Amino acid sequence: MSVQQARFRPQRGTTEQVLAFTPHVEAGFEKKLKTGAILIDLSAVYDTVWTGGLMLKVTNLIPCKKILKILSVMTGFKQFHVMLRGEKSKTRKIRKGMPQGSVVAPTLFNFYISDMSETNSQLAYADDWVLTHQSKEWTEIEDTLSKDTTALKGYFDTWYLKMKTTKSVSTTFHLNNHEALKTLIFKVKNKILPSNPSPKY
C-alpha cells in the first residue's frame, strides 16, 4: 500500500493530508520556489473496479484460499433484472464494481491501487490525488507534472479507472504578484484540465 494514501488507514485522515501538503507549499515560499499542483479526481471509483484484476492483486498480497473464496463470492460475477408493472426485463451481467457500503470495500480498494505508478510527488485520500512539484521555472513544473499525469493516466486506463477531467484541476502557489493570474496547461486525452486558484482538496 502506498505510504501517500491516507484514507481507510488507522490514525490517518484528511488532517494528515493538509499537514503534508500545506508545509510543502510553505517550504517552497521560504526557498523562493514556485509550486504547481494537479488535483485528480476519479469517476465512480467503486463502480469501475475490475473485479478480476482486484482478485489477482489480492492473491499476490494474501495467498490464502479461504479468504480469496469469500472475497470472490462478495465481488465476483453477478446478474440482475428489473421488474416493472409485472414485466421482467432481460437479465444483465455485472463484471465490475465492489459492494457499496461494505466494511471490507475500502480495504479492497487500497489493495487495488497498491501498485499505482510512482510519481515525483503524490498525496492521496481515497480516490482524490494531488500531484505537486516545485521549481523556479514554470516550464519545469509543467513538464514534470505532465509526465506524472501521463503515468497515472496510463495506470488508470490499464486497471479500468476513469479520471474525471471536469473535476480534476490544476493550481499554482507563489509569491509573485505579477503572476497572480498564472495558470498551468495540462492535457488529458486532448482535453485541457481546468485551472482553479482556490481548489478544494
MARPAKOL-822450 format. One record per atom (N, C-alpha, C): atom name; x, y, z. Coordinates in nm, 3 decimals, always signed. Layout:
<rs>
R   name         u         v         w
R     CA         X         Y         Z
...
</rs>
This chain:
<rs>
R   name         u         v         w
R      N    +0.083    -0.119    +0.000
R     CA    +0.000    +0.000    +0.000
R      C    +0.087    +0.125    +0.000
R      N    +0.051    +0.222    -0.081
R     CA    +0.130    +0.344    -0.091
R      C    +0.128    +0.422    +0.041
R      N    +0.246    +0.470    +0.083
R     CA    +0.253    +0.546    +0.208
R      C    +0.182    +0.679    +0.194
R      N    +0.156    +0.724    +0.070
R     CA    +0.088    +0.852    +0.050
R      C    -0.062    +0.842    +0.072
R      N    -0.115    +0.718    +0.070
R     CA    -0.259    +0.701    +0.086
R      C    -0.298    +0.721    +0.232
R      N    -0.398    +0.807    +0.256
R     CA    -0.437    +0.839    +0.393
R      C    -0.570    +0.777    +0.433
R      N    -0.662    +0.764    +0.341
R     CA    -0.794    +0.717    +0.381
R      C    -0.797    +0.566    +0.400
R      N    -0.890    +0.523    +0.486
R     CA    -0.913    +0.381    +0.516
R      C    -0.793    +0.320    +0.588
R      N    -0.712    +0.402    +0.656
R     CA    -0.597    +0.351    +0.728
R      C    -0.601    +0.402    +0.871
R      N    -0.555    +0.321    +0.968
R     CA    -0.559    +0.361    +1.109
R      C    -0.481    +0.490    +1.133
R      N    -0.542    +0.582    +1.209
R     CA    -0.480    +0.707    +1.251
R      C    -0.436    +0.793    +1.133
R      N    -0.504    +0.779    +1.021
R     CA    -0.477    +0.864    +0.906
R      C    -0.608    +0.923    +0.858
R      N    -0.604    +1.044    +0.804
R     CA    -0.727    +1.107    +0.756
R      C    -0.697    +1.235    +0.682
R      N    -0.801    +1.318    +0.665
R     CA    -0.787    +1.442    +0.589
R      C    -0.688    +1.537    +0.655
R      N    -0.683    +1.537    +0.788
R     CA    -0.591    +1.627    +0.858
R      C    -0.447    +1.602    +0.819
R      N    -0.409    +1.474    +0.810
R     CA    -0.272    +1.441    +0.772
R      C    -0.239    +1.490    +0.632
R      N    -0.338    +1.488    +0.543
R     CA    -0.313    +1.536    +0.408
R      C    -0.288    +1.686    +0.405
R      N    -0.366    +1.760    +0.483
R     CA    -0.346    +1.905    +0.493
R      C    -0.209    +1.935    +0.553
R      N    -0.172    +1.859    +0.657
R     CA    -0.044    +1.880    +0.724
R      C    +0.074    +1.837    +0.636
R      N    +0.049    +1.756    +0.537
R     CA    +0.155    +1.717    +0.444
R      C    +0.168    +1.817    +0.330
R      N    +0.055    +1.861    +0.278
R     CA    +0.057    +1.948    +0.160
R      C    +0.089    +2.094    +0.194
R      N    +0.028    +2.146    +0.300
R     CA    +0.048    +2.287    +0.335
R      C    +0.194    +2.321    +0.366
R      N    +0.264    +2.246    +0.453
R     CA    +0.406    +2.276    +0.477
R      C    +0.490    +2.265    +0.351
R      N    +0.451    +2.175    +0.260
R     CA    +0.522    +2.160    +0.133
R      C    +0.517    +2.292    +0.055
R      N    +0.400    +2.351    +0.048
R     CA    +0.384    +2.479    -0.023
R      C    +0.459    +2.590    +0.050
R      N    +0.447    +2.594    +0.183
R     CA    +0.513    +2.698    +0.262
R      C    +0.665    +2.687    +0.253
R      N    +0.717    +2.565    +0.249
R     CA    +0.861    +2.547    +0.234
R      C    +0.908    +2.602    +0.100
R      N    +0.823    +2.589    -0.001
R     CA    +0.855    +2.646    -0.132
R      C    +0.863    +2.797    -0.126
R      N    +0.772    +2.860    -0.050
R     CA    +0.776    +3.006    -0.032
R      C    +0.910    +3.048    +0.028
R      N    +0.953    +2.977    +0.131
R     CA    +1.077    +3.011    +0.201
R      C    +1.199    +2.997    +0.110
R      N    +1.192    +2.901    +0.018
R     CA    +1.304    +2.878    -0.074
R      C    +1.290    +2.958    -0.203
R      N    +1.185    +3.042    -0.208
R     CA    +1.156    +3.123    -0.327
R      C    +1.130    +3.035    -0.450
R      N    +1.061    +2.924    -0.425
R     CA    +1.023    +2.833    -0.532
R      C    +0.875    +2.847    -0.564
R      N    +0.840    +2.819    -0.686
R     CA    +0.700    +2.816    -0.728
R      C    +0.649    +2.673    -0.713
R      N    +0.523    +2.660    -0.681
R     CA    +0.462    +2.528    -0.663
R      C    +0.345    +2.511    -0.759
R      N    +0.347    +2.402    -0.831
R     CA    +0.234    +2.367    -0.917
R      C    +0.169    +2.240    -0.865
R      N    +0.041    +2.226    -0.884
R     CA    -0.029    +2.108    -0.836
R      C    -0.143    +2.070    -0.929
R      N    -0.167    +1.941    -0.938
R     CA    -0.283    +1.889    -1.010
R      C    -0.363    +1.805    -0.913
R      N    -0.488    +1.840    -0.895
R     CA    -0.578    +1.765    -0.807
R      C    -0.660    +1.672    -0.894
R      N    -0.638    +1.542    -0.879
R     CA    -0.700    +1.442    -0.965
R      C    -0.818    +1.376    -0.896
R      N    -0.927    +1.365    -0.969
R     CA    -1.047    +1.301    -0.915
R      C    -1.088    +1.188    -1.008
R      N    -1.126    +1.075    -0.950
R     CA    -1.173    +0.962    -1.028
R      C    -1.324    +0.953    -1.027
R      N    -1.380    +0.903    -1.135
R     CA    -1.525    +0.894    -1.151
R      C    -1.577    +0.759    -1.105
R      N    -1.678    +0.762    -1.014
R     CA    -1.747    +0.640    -0.969
R      C    -1.649    +0.528    -0.943
R      N    -1.551    +0.554    -0.856
R     CA    -1.437    +0.464    -0.843
R      C    -1.477    +0.323    -0.798
R      N    -1.569    +0.309    -0.705
R     CA    -1.609    +0.175    -0.660
R      C    -1.681    +0.099    -0.770
R      N    -1.754    +0.169    -0.855
R     CA    -1.832    +0.104    -0.959
R      C    -1.746    +0.059    -1.076
R      N    -1.626    +0.113    -1.089
R     CA    -1.543    +0.081    -1.205
R      C    -1.429    -0.015    -1.174
R      N    -1.416    -0.056    -1.048
R     CA    -1.309    -0.151    -1.012
R      C    -1.330    -0.283    -1.087
R      N    -1.227    -0.326    -1.157
R     CA    -1.230    -0.451    -1.231
R      C    -1.208    -0.564    -1.132
R      N    -1.311    -0.644    -1.108
R     CA    -1.305    -0.745    -1.003
R      C    -1.202    -0.855    -1.032
R      N    -1.184    -0.887    -1.160
R     CA    -1.081    -0.987    -1.195
R      C    -0.942    -0.938    -1.158
R      N    -0.915    -0.811    -1.189
R     CA    -0.787    -0.752    -1.153
R      C    -0.770    -0.741    -1.003
R      N    -0.879    -0.710    -0.934
R     CA    -0.875    -0.699    -0.788
R      C    -0.836    -0.832    -0.725
R      N    -0.899    -0.940    -0.770
R     CA    -0.868    -1.071    -0.713
R      C    -0.724    -1.113    -0.742
R      N    -0.674    -1.073    -0.859
R     CA    -0.534    -1.102    -0.892
R      C    -0.440    -1.033    -0.793
R      N    -0.469    -0.909    -0.761
R     CA    -0.383    -0.833    -0.670
R      C    -0.396    -0.885    -0.526
R      N    -0.518    -0.921    -0.487
R     CA    -0.537    -0.975    -0.353
R      C    -0.464    -1.109    -0.339
R      N    -0.467    -1.190    -0.445
R     CA    -0.398    -1.318    -0.443
R      C    -0.249    -1.300    -0.418
R      N    -0.191    -1.198    -0.479
R     CA    -0.048    -1.172    -0.462
R      C    -0.016    -1.121    -0.322
R      N    -0.112    -1.053    -0.259
R     CA    -0.088    -0.995    -0.127
R      C    -0.129    -1.090    -0.014
R      N    -0.237    -1.166    -0.034
R     CA    -0.287    -1.258    +0.070
R      C    -0.307    -1.396    +0.008
R      N    -0.206    -1.479    +0.003
R     CA    -0.218    -1.613    -0.058
R      C    -0.291    -1.712    +0.034
R      N    -0.418    -1.682    +0.061
R     CA    -0.500    -1.771    +0.147
R      C    -0.626    -1.808    +0.070
R      N    -0.643    -1.936    +0.040
R     CA    -0.755    -1.980    -0.043
R      C    -0.891    -1.951    +0.019
R      N    -0.903    -1.965    +0.151
R     CA    -1.032    -1.942    +0.216
R      C    -1.074    -1.796    +0.205
R      N    -0.981    -1.705    +0.232
R     CA    -1.012    -1.562    +0.221
R      C    -1.044    -1.526    +0.077
R      N    -0.968    -1.578    -0.016
R     CA    -0.991    -1.548    -0.157
R      C    -1.128    -1.598    -0.203
R      N    -1.170    -1.713    -0.152
R     CA    -1.300    -1.767    -0.191
R      C    -1.413    -1.677    -0.140
R      N    -1.400    -1.631    -0.015
R     CA    -1.501    -1.541    +0.042
R      C    -1.508    -1.410    -0.038
R      N    -1.391    -1.353    -0.065
R     CA    -1.387    -1.227    -0.139
R      C    -1.438    -1.244    -0.281
R      N    -1.411    -1.360    -0.340
R     CA    -1.458    -1.386    -0.476
R      C    -1.610    -1.388    -0.482
R      N    -1.673    -1.447    -0.380
R     CA    -1.820    -1.450    -0.374
R      C    -1.875    -1.309    -0.357
R      N    -1.808    -1.229    -0.274
R     CA    -1.855    -1.092    -0.247
R      C    -1.843    -1.001    -0.369
R      N    -1.734    -1.017    -0.445
R     CA    -1.705    -0.921    -0.552
R      C    -1.718    -0.979    -0.692
R      N    -1.744    -1.107    -0.701
R     CA    -1.742    -1.174    -0.831
R      C    -1.863    -1.147    -0.917
R      N    -1.877    -1.232    -1.017
R     CA    -1.980    -1.220    -1.120
R      C    -2.121    -1.215    -1.061
R      N    -2.200    -1.117    -1.107
R     CA    -2.338    -1.101    -1.057
R      C    -2.431    -1.074    -1.175
R      N    -2.559    -1.102    -1.153
R     CA    -2.662    -1.076    -1.253
R      C    -2.777    -1.000    -1.188
R      N    -2.852    -0.927    -1.271
R     CA    -2.969    -0.856    -1.217
R      C    -3.074    -0.840    -1.327
R      N    -3.196    -0.816    -1.282
R     CA    -3.304    -0.780    -1.375
R      C    -3.396    -0.681    -1.305
R      N    -3.481    -0.618    -1.381
R     CA    -3.573    -0.516    -1.329
R      C    -3.716    -0.561    -1.350
R      N    -3.799    -0.544    -1.246
R     CA    -3.942    -0.573    -1.257
R      C    -4.019    -0.441    -1.264
R      N    -4.103    -0.424    -1.366
R     CA    -4.183    -0.302    -1.381
R      C    -4.323    -0.340    -1.429
R      N    -4.422    -0.310    -1.344
R     CA    -4.563    -0.342    -1.375
R      C    -4.580    -0.490    -1.410
R      N    -4.512    -0.574    -1.335
R     CA    -4.526    -0.717    -1.354
R      C    -4.443    -0.775    -1.467
R      N    -4.376    -0.688    -1.541
R     CA    -4.293    -0.734    -1.652
R      C    -4.146    -0.742    -1.607
R      N    -4.079    -0.848    -1.646
R     CA    -3.940    -0.870    -1.610
R      C    -3.848    -0.839    -1.727
R      N    -3.748    -0.760    -1.702
R     CA    -3.653    -0.724    -1.808
R      C    -3.557    -0.841    -1.836
R      N    -3.476    -0.823    -1.938
R     CA    -3.372    -0.921    -1.967
R      C    -3.270    -0.919    -1.854
R      N    -3.209    -1.033    -1.831
R     CA    -3.105    -1.041    -1.727
R      C    -2.976    -0.979    -1.779
R      N    -2.919    -0.892    -1.698
R     CA    -2.793    -0.827    -1.732
R      C    -2.681    -0.876    -1.641
R      N    -2.559    -0.868    -1.690
R     CA    -2.444    -0.916    -1.614
R      C    -2.361    -0.798    -1.563
R      N    -2.308    -0.810    -1.442
R     CA    -2.221    -0.709    -1.382
R      C    -2.081    -0.769    -1.368
R      N    -1.986    -0.708    -1.434
R     CA    -1.849    -0.760    -1.430
R      C    -1.753    -0.666    -1.357
R      N    -1.803    -0.553    -1.313
R     CA    -1.718    -0.457    -1.245
R      C    -1.784    -0.410    -1.116
R      N    -1.704    -0.348    -1.030
R     CA    -1.758    -0.283    -0.911
R      C    -1.745    -0.366    -0.784
R      N    -1.747    -0.291    -0.672
R     CA    -1.744    -0.353    -0.540
R      C    -1.872    -0.317    -0.467
R      N    -1.915    -0.401    -0.371
R     CA    -2.039    -0.375    -0.298
R      C    -2.033    -0.243    -0.221
R      N    -2.127    -0.153    -0.249
R     CA    -2.132    -0.025    -0.180
R      C    -2.171    -0.044    -0.034
R      N    -2.103    +0.025    +0.056
R     CA    -2.136    +0.018    +0.197
R      C    -2.072    -0.098    +0.271
R      N    -2.002    -0.184    +0.198
R     CA    -1.937    -0.297    +0.262
R      C    -1.818    -0.250    +0.345
R      N    -1.801    -0.307    +0.465
R     CA    -1.691    -0.265    +0.552
R      C    -1.555    -0.305    +0.495
R      N    -1.554    -0.406    +0.408
R     CA    -1.427    -0.453    +0.353
R      C    -1.391    -0.381    +0.222
R      N    -1.488    -0.311    +0.161
R     CA    -1.464    -0.245    +0.033
R      C    -1.349    -0.143    +0.037
R      N    -1.339    -0.058    +0.141
R     CA    -1.226    +0.037    +0.145
R      C    -1.090    -0.031    +0.145
R      N    -1.078    -0.141    +0.221
R     CA    -0.952    -0.215    +0.224
R      C    -0.923    -0.277    +0.088
R      N    -1.026    -0.329    +0.025
R     CA    -1.006    -0.388    -0.108
R      C    -0.963    -0.283    -0.209
R      N    -1.018    -0.162    -0.196
R     CA    -0.978    -0.055    -0.287
R      C    -0.831    -0.020    -0.268
R      N    -0.786    -0.019    -0.142
R     CA    -0.644    +0.007    -0.117
R      C    -0.556    -0.102    -0.179
R      N    -0.603    -0.227    -0.173
R     CA    -0.531    -0.336    -0.240
R      C    -0.525    -0.310    -0.390
R      N    -0.637    -0.264    -0.445
R     CA    -0.649    -0.246    -0.589
R      C    -0.550    -0.142    -0.643
R      N    -0.525    -0.037    -0.565
R     CA    -0.435    +0.069    -0.612
R      C    -0.297    +0.062    -0.547
R      N    -0.267    -0.050    -0.481
R     CA    -0.140    -0.061    -0.408
R      C    -0.018    -0.059    -0.499
R      N    -0.035    -0.091    -0.626
R     CA    +0.077    -0.091    -0.720
R      C    +0.073    +0.028    -0.814
R      N    +0.010    +0.136    -0.769
R     CA    -0.002    +0.255    -0.854
R      C    +0.135    +0.308    -0.894
R      N    +0.141    +0.364    -1.013
R     CA    +0.266    +0.417    -1.067
R      C    +0.328    +0.520    -0.973
R      N    +0.461    +0.510    -0.955
R     CA    +0.532    +0.607    -0.873
R      C    +0.544    +0.739    -0.947
R      N    +0.529    +0.849    -0.875
R     CA    +0.543    +0.982    -0.933
R      C    +0.638    +1.063    -0.846
R      N    +0.673    +1.183    -0.893
R     CA    +0.768    +1.266    -0.819
R      C    +0.712    +1.310    -0.684
R      N    +0.587    +1.347    -0.681
R     CA    +0.527    +1.389    -0.555
R      C    +0.378    +1.360    -0.561
R      N    +0.332    +1.280    -0.466
R     CA    +0.195    +1.232    -0.473
R      C    +0.135    +1.217    -0.334
R      N    +0.015    +1.274    -0.316
R     CA    -0.062    +1.256    -0.194
R      C    -0.197    +1.200    -0.234
R      N    -0.253    +1.114    -0.149
R     CA    -0.381    +1.054    -0.186
R      C    -0.473    +1.043    -0.066
R      N    -0.602    +1.073    -0.090
R     CA    -0.707    +1.047    +0.008
R      C    -0.819    +0.976    -0.066
R      N    -0.823    +0.843    -0.048
R     CA    -0.919    +0.759    -0.122
R      C    -0.892    +0.776    -0.272
R      N    -0.990    +0.828    -0.348
R     CA    -0.974    +0.841    -0.492
R      C    -0.941    +0.984    -0.533
R      N    -0.893    +1.066    -0.440
R     CA    -0.852    +1.202    -0.470
R      C    -0.701    +1.213    -0.453
R      N    -0.631    +1.250    -0.562
R     CA    -0.486    +1.259    -0.558
R      C    -0.439    +1.402    -0.584
R      N    -0.325    +1.435    -0.527
R     CA    -0.257    +1.560    -0.558
R      C    -0.118    +1.527    -0.611
R      N    -0.088    +1.576    -0.730
R     CA    +0.047    +1.570    -0.783
R      C    +0.104    +1.711    -0.770
R      N    +0.222    +1.724    -0.714
R     CA    +0.278    +1.857    -0.692
R      C    +0.429    +1.858    -0.716
R      N    +0.476    +1.970    -0.768
R     CA    +0.619    +1.984    -0.795
R      C    +0.659    +2.130    -0.776
R      N    +0.784    +2.151    -0.731
R     CA    +0.834    +2.286    -0.706
R      C    +0.959    +2.313    -0.791
R      N    +0.970    +2.437    -0.835
R     CA    +1.086    +2.478    -0.914
R      C    +1.085    +2.631    -0.924
R      N    +1.193    +2.686    -0.974
R     CA    +1.198    +2.829    -1.000
R      C    +1.137    +2.861    -1.137
R      N    +1.120    +2.758    -1.219
R     CA    +1.069    +2.776    -1.354
R      C    +0.936    +2.703    -1.374
R      N    +0.839    +2.774    -1.429
R     CA    +0.708    +2.714    -1.456
R      C    +0.720    +2.602    -1.560
R      N    +0.813    +2.617    -1.655
R     CA    +0.827    +2.515    -1.759
R      C    +0.867    +2.381    -1.701
R      N    +0.954    +2.382    -1.602
R     CA    +0.995    +2.257    -1.538
R      C    +0.878    +2.194    -1.462
R      N    +0.800    +2.277    -1.396
R     CA    +0.684    +2.228    -1.322
R      C    +0.584    +2.164    -1.417
R      N    +0.556    +2.233    -1.528
R     CA    +0.462    +2.178    -1.625
R      C    +0.513    +2.047    -1.684
R      N    +0.641    +2.041    -1.715
R     CA    +0.699    +1.920    -1.774
R      C    +0.692    +1.802    -1.678
R      N    +0.730    +1.825    -1.552
R     CA    +0.730    +1.717    -1.452
R      C    +0.589    +1.668    -1.424
R      N    +0.496    +1.760    -1.403
R     CA    +0.359    +1.720    -1.372
R      C    +0.289    +1.658    -1.492
R      N    +0.325    +1.700    -1.611
R     CA    +0.268    +1.638    -1.731
R      C    +0.309    +1.492    -1.741
R      N    +0.437    +1.465    -1.713
R     CA    +0.486    +1.326    -1.716
R      C    +0.418    +1.242    -1.608
R      N    +0.401    +1.300    -1.489
R     CA    +0.335    +1.227    -1.380
R      C    +0.190    +1.198    -1.413
R      N    +0.122    +1.298    -1.471
R     CA    -0.019    +1.279    -1.507
R      C    -0.033    +1.171    -1.614
R      N    +0.058    +1.171    -1.710
R     CA    +0.056    +1.070    -1.816
R      C    +0.077    +0.930    -1.757
R      N    +0.170    +0.920    -1.661
R     CA    +0.196    +0.791    -1.596
R      C    +0.073    +0.740    -1.522
R      N    +0.009    +0.829    -1.445
R     CA    -0.110    +0.788    -1.371
R      C    -0.226    +0.755    -1.464
R      N    -0.241    +0.834    -1.571
R     CA    -0.349    +0.809    -1.666
R      C    -0.331    +0.672    -1.730
R      N    -0.206    +0.636    -1.761
R     CA    -0.180    +0.504    -1.817
R      C    -0.218    +0.394    -1.720
R      N    -0.188    +0.415    -1.592
R     CA    -0.225    +0.317    -1.489
R      C    -0.376    +0.306    -1.477
R      N    -0.445    +0.421    -1.474
R     CA    -0.591    +0.421    -1.463
R      C    -0.654    +0.345    -1.581
R      N    -0.603    +0.370    -1.701
R     CA    -0.660    +0.304    -1.819
R      C    -0.638    +0.153    -1.814
R      N    -0.521    +0.111    -1.768
R     CA    -0.490    -0.032    -1.759
R      C    -0.584    -0.104    -1.664
R      N    -0.619    -0.038    -1.553
R     CA    -0.700    -0.101    -1.450
R      C    -0.844    -0.049    -1.447
R      N    -0.888    +0.010    -1.558
R     CA    -1.029    +0.048    -1.579
R      C    -1.079    +0.153    -1.479
R      N    -0.991    +0.239    -1.434
R     CA    -1.032    +0.352    -1.350
R      C    -1.044    +0.475    -1.440
R      N    -1.144    +0.558    -1.415
R     CA    -1.171    +0.671    -1.504
R      C    -1.137    +0.804    -1.437
R      N    -1.043    +0.874    -1.494
R     CA    -1.007    +1.008    -1.445
R      C    -1.111    +1.108    -1.491
R      N    -1.170    +1.181    -1.397
R     CA    -1.274    +1.278    -1.431
R      C    -1.207    +1.411    -1.465
R      N    -1.199    +1.441    -1.596
R     CA    -1.129    +1.560    -1.642
R      C    -1.203    +1.689    -1.608
R      N    -1.331    +1.681    -1.580
R     CA    -1.407    +1.803    -1.547
R      C    -1.387    +1.844    -1.402
R      N    -1.353    +1.749    -1.315
R     CA    -1.332    +1.780    -1.173
R      C    -1.184    +1.782    -1.134
R      N    -1.099    +1.728    -1.218
R     CA    -0.954    +1.735    -1.193
R      C    -0.907    +1.874    -1.236
R      N    -0.832    +1.941    -1.150
R     CA    -0.792    +2.079    -1.179
R      C    -0.644    +2.101    -1.150
R      N    -0.589    +2.207    -1.209
R     CA    -0.452    +2.247    -1.178
R      C    -0.457    +2.379    -1.101
R      N    -0.351    +2.405    -1.024
R     CA    -0.344    +2.529    -0.947
R      C    -0.198    +2.564    -0.922
R      N    -0.175    +2.687    -0.881
R     CA    -0.038    +2.734    -0.856
R      C    -0.030    +2.805    -0.721
R      N    +0.091    +2.801    -0.661
R     CA    +0.119    +2.871    -0.536
R      C    +0.253    +2.942    -0.550
R      N    +0.253    +3.074    -0.531
R     CA    +0.377    +3.151    -0.541
R      C    +0.355    +3.288    -0.477
R      N    +0.462    +3.366    -0.466
R     CA    +0.455    +3.497    -0.401
R      C    +0.481    +3.611    -0.498
R      N    +0.470    +3.586    -0.626
R     CA    +0.495    +3.689    -0.728
R      C    +0.363    +3.751    -0.771
R      N    +0.338    +3.875    -0.730
R     CA    +0.213    +3.942    -0.763
R      C    +0.196    +3.963    -0.913
R      N    +0.308    +3.972    -0.985
R     CA    +0.300    +3.993    -1.130
R      C    +0.247    +3.869    -1.202
R      N    +0.250    +3.757    -1.134
R     CA    +0.200    +3.633    -1.194
R      C    +0.075    +3.582    -1.120
R      N    -0.001    +3.675    -1.069
R     CA    -0.119    +3.638    -0.989
R      C    -0.219    +3.555    -1.069
R      N    -0.224    +3.577    -1.199
R     CA    -0.321    +3.505    -1.284
R      C    -0.257    +3.389    -1.360
R      N    -0.137    +3.348    -1.316
R     CA    -0.067    +3.240    -1.385
R      C    -0.144    +3.109    -1.379
R      N    -0.157    +3.045    -1.493
R     CA    -0.221    +2.913    -1.499
R      C    -0.127    +2.816    -1.570
R      N    -0.140    +2.689    -1.537
R     CA    -0.060    +2.584    -1.599
R      C    -0.147    +2.508    -1.699
R      N    -0.086    +2.460    -1.805
R     CA    -0.159    +2.390    -1.910
R      C    -0.124    +2.241    -1.907
R      N    -0.226    +2.160    -1.883
R     CA    -0.209    +2.015    -1.883
R      C    -0.320    +1.953    -1.967
R      N    -0.283    +1.862    -2.056
R     CA    -0.381    +1.796    -2.141
R      C    -0.396    +1.649    -2.104
R      N    -0.519    +1.604    -2.100
R     CA    -0.550    +1.463    -2.080
R      C    -0.646    +1.422    -2.190
R      N    -0.598    +1.336    -2.280
R     CA    -0.676    +1.295    -2.396
R      C    -0.726    +1.417    -2.474
R      N    -0.634    +1.508    -2.501
R     CA    -0.660    +1.631    -2.578
R      C    -0.755    +1.728    -2.510
R      N    -0.785    +1.704    -2.383
R     CA    -0.868    +1.797    -2.307
R      C    -0.780    +1.870    -2.206
R      N    -0.788    +2.003    -2.204
R     CA    -0.709    +2.081    -2.109
R      C    -0.778    +2.080    -1.973
R      N    -0.703    +2.044    -1.870
R     CA    -0.761    +2.044    -1.735
R      C    -0.792    +2.187    -1.694
R      N    -0.907    +2.211    -1.632
R     CA    -0.939    +2.346    -1.585
R      C    -0.845    +2.392    -1.476
R      N    -0.823    +2.522    -1.470
R     CA    -0.738    +2.580    -1.366
R      C    -0.826    +2.645    -1.260
R      N    -0.788    +2.630    -1.133
R     CA    -0.866    +2.685    -1.024
R      C    -0.770    +2.744    -0.920
R      N    -0.775    +2.876    -0.896
R     CA    -0.683    +2.936    -0.798
R      C    -0.715    +2.898    -0.653
R      N    -0.837    +2.849    -0.629
R     CA    -0.877    +2.810    -0.493
R      C    -0.947    +2.674    -0.495
R      N    -0.873    +2.570    -0.527
R     CA    -0.935    +2.438    -0.538
R      C    -0.966    +2.377    -0.402
R      N    -1.061    +2.284    -0.402
R     CA    -1.094    +2.209    -0.279
R      C    -1.019    +2.078    -0.281
R      N    -0.956    +2.045    -0.165
R     CA    -0.891    +1.916    -0.153
R      C    -0.934    +1.853    -0.022
</rs>
